[in-house]
């Protein structure tokens, strides 16, 4: 099955340094604005399925609020345990004022 662009939000809906959670195509996706760059990744931690939107964002690192696991939100790589598995990352496309996630 090919990927498709799914509309998510307006750029102004996601303030600098904030994480917003969206449900789309049966997935929980987190979208962030970090230094004017919009990134999208799986919204649930691979360790205990906690919502990453409730975590702390520091540049390209998100820290899960449940057990302190960390992920690189550009690559999905685990940066700090307890998560054993990486998260998926998704391409974000900007068309005018609107954000789309490629799923």
SULUR-V277707 format. One record per residue. N is the residue number from 1. RES is the residue in three letters. OMEGA is omega in whole degrees, -180 to 180 (999 if undefined). Layout:
n = (N N)
res = (RES RES)
omega = (OMEGA OMEGA)
This chain:
n = (1 2 3 4 5 6 7 8 9 10 11 12 13 14 15 16 17 18 19 20 21 22 23 24 25 26 27 28 29 30 31 32 33 34 35 36 37 38 39 40 41 42 43 44 45 46 47 48 49 50 51 52 53 54 55 56 57 58 59 60 61 62 63 64 65 66 67 68 69 70 71 72 73 74 75 76 77 78 79 80 81 82 83 84 85 86 87 88 89 90 91 92 93 94 95 96 97 98 99 100 101 102 103)
res = (UNK UNK UNK UNK UNK UNK UNK UNK UNK UNK UNK UNK UNK UNK UNK UNK UNK UNK UNK UNK UNK UNK UNK UNK UNK UNK UNK UNK UNK UNK UNK UNK UNK UNK UNK UNK UNK UNK UNK UNK UNK UNK UNK UNK UNK UNK UNK UNK UNK UNK UNK UNK UNK UNK UNK UNK UNK UNK UNK UNK UNK UNK UNK UNK UNK UNK UNK UNK UNK UNK UNK UNK UNK UNK UNK UNK UNK UNK UNK UNK UNK UNK UNK UNK UNK UNK UNK UNK UNK UNK UNK UNK UNK UNK UNK UNK UNK UNK UNK UNK UNK UNK UNK)
omega = (-179 178 176 178 -180 178 -176 -172 169 178 -177 178 -176 -178 177 175 -177 176 176 -180 179 173 179 177 179 -179 170 -176 174 178 -179 171 178 -177 178 177 180 -179 179 -178 178 -176 -179 178 -180 -180 -175 178 175 -179 180 177 177 -178 -178 178 176 -177 180 179 173 179 179 -177 -176 -174 174 176 -179 178 169 -173 174 -176 -176 -176 174 179 180 179 29 -179 178 -175 177 173 175 174 -175 176 175 177 178 175 -175 -180 -172 178 176 177 179 -178 999)
